């Protein structure tokens, strides 16, 4: 196919898309509307909050802290992260707050991170209730520090920031969901147009006769019903 034929086909395809543009618009509107309805009225908002703790190797003074001590503190942070999500700690928090969760369900709401290979531990909690999420995060920190003292005889964990009640949910994100749905809807509409055109082998215009049959058009019969 030479450049001229390619340009003709491209113009023909563009003309079909413009002629059927309502299909793309329709699917885009439907997708955005469905996503907005689900995001605002169906999906339950989930809130997230976090508390941070620092793990230090006991030292008599700041000047006594060595590089190896920092490495040890980083390793302790990872170890303590596992302790936070242990059955012992989680069961104690569930009992203290009278939560209606199993240990497995409760563990799914919690994530523990070592912040950028530092000595800092971040405890994140998600829940449908923002006040409860903050309460759980702070209680986790308190119970954890008590258990570390009891199990390891360590008192080198301190809270940096307590969890605050989150003001906005982390999910769903209605605007983001609607934007993605709009793009997917437009792509679906475009795909339907292209598929229909690919499988449509009917001849509708004189241009179709010249393009597909490669025959000259000598004349046309007018539609008397439209006259």
N, C-alpha and C positions, 0 to 999 in steps of 0.2 A: 504494500500500500504506500503510494507516494504521499508527499506532504499535503498536497491539495485535497486528496481523498480523506486523509486523516483530519484535516480541518473541517471538511464537510461533515464527517461522522461526529466530530466533537460538537459542532454547532447543532447537529440533529439531536444529539444526546442532551445538550444543554436546553434545547427547546422543549424536549419531553419533560425534563425536570421542572422547568418553569411552568409548563402547562399543568403538571401534576403537583405543583408546589403546595397545594392545599393539603395533600396527604402528609407531607413533612410537618406542616404547621399543626395539623390535627394531632399527630402522634406526639409532637413536642408538648402541646398543651395538655394532652391526656397524661403523659408521663410526669410532667411537673405537678399537675393537680393531684395525681395519685401519691406522689412522693410527699407533697406538702400535707396531704390528709393523714398519711401514715406518721409523718414526723411530729405533727402538732396534736393529733387526736388519738393515735393508736399506740405508738411506742412510748414506753415509760421513761421519763427523764432519769438519767444516771448522773450522780454527783461524785466528785473525787476531791479528796483532800489529803494532806500529807504532813507528817511530822519528821523532823530530822534529829539525829543523835550523832555524837562524836565519840569515837573510841580512842582512848589514849593509853599508852603503856605508862604505868605509874613511874614517876620520876621525882627526884627530890627538888629539882629546879629546872627551869626552861633550858638553861645552858647545858644541862646533862643529857638532853634529848639528842640521840645520834641517828644517823641514817638508818641503821638496822632497826632502831626502835620504830621508825616510821613504817618500815616494811612489815614489821610484826603487827603494828596497829592495823594496817591494811588487811593482813591475813585474818586478824581477829574480827574485822568488820564483816568479812564473808562468813566466818564461822557463826558470828552472832546473828547474821541474817537468817541462817538455817534454824537457829534456836527460836527466833521470833515466830517462825511458821511451824514450830513443833506442836505436837498434840497437847503437851503439858501447858504451854503458854496460851494456846487458843482456847482450850477447855476452861482455863481460869478466867479468861476474858468473857467467854460466853456465860459462865456462871455469875460473874460479877455484875454484868449488865442485863442478865436475864434475857438473853437473846434466843430467838426461836430458830436456831441454825444448828445443823450438824457440823462437826469439825471439818468435814470435806467441803460443805457448802461455804463455810466461813473462810476457809483457806482460799477459795476462788475469788473472794473480795479483796484479798491482800496481795500486795507485791512489795518486795524488799529489794532495794538497790544500793550498791556501793557507788557513791557519786564520783565518777571519773577517777577511779583508782585512788581515792583519798581515804581518809580515816572517817569519813562521814557516811552514815547509814540513813537512807530515806525510806520511811514506811508510808506507802500509799494505800488508801482505803477507798473503795467505791461502794456506794449504796444509793437506794432510791430516796432515802431521807437524808438531807444534807446535815442536819443537826446530829443524827445518829452516826454518820460517817466521821465527823470530827470527834465525837465521843469515843468511838471505837479506836481511832488512831491514837488518841492520847492515853486511853486505857491500855492499849497494846504496849506503848512505851513504858508505862509504869509497871505493868506486870513483868515485862521483859527484864527491866533493870532489877527487879526483886529476884527473879529466877536466876539471873547471872550471878548475883551476889550469893545466892544460896548454893548454886551448883558449882561455880568456879571460884567462889570466894573472891570475886573481882568487884572493884568499885570504880572502875575506870570508864564508865559510860555516863554521859551527861546529855540532857536534852538541849538542843540549840534553839529550835523553834517548835512550839506546840502547834497542833493542827487547828486551823480556823474553819468556821462554817463556810462552805463554798456558796457563792451567790448565784452561779450559773452552772447548768449541767454541762458535762463534757460530751455527752451524747444523749439523744441524737442531735445532729447539727442540721437543722432544717434547710438553711440557705445552701449549704454545701450539697446536701442530698438532692435538693431540687435542681441545682445547677448540673450535677452529674446526670440526673434523670432526664433533664432537658436535652443534653447532648446525646444520650443513648436513644431517646425518643426520636430525635432528628435523624440519627444514623439508621434506626429501624425503618423510619418512613422512606428514607432514600433507598435503603436496601430493597424494600418492597417495590418501589418504582422501577429499579433496575432489573429486578427478577421478572416482574411482569413484562417489561419491555423485551427481555431476553427470550422469553418463551412465547411472546406474541408474534406469530408469523402471518397475521392477516395484513392485507394491503388496504390502506385507508385513503391514501392521497395519490395524486399523479406523481409526486416526488418518489413515493414508494415504488411505483412501477419502474421508473427510470433507474432507481438505485438498485433494486433487487432483481428485476427481470432484464434490466439493461435494454429496454425497448423504448422507442420514441412514442410519445403520446400524440396521436393525430387529432383527437377531439374528445370531448366529454359530453355525457348525457345529463342535462340538468335535472335536479330533483323537482318534479312538478308539484309535489305536495308542499314544498316550501315557497312556491311562487305565488 
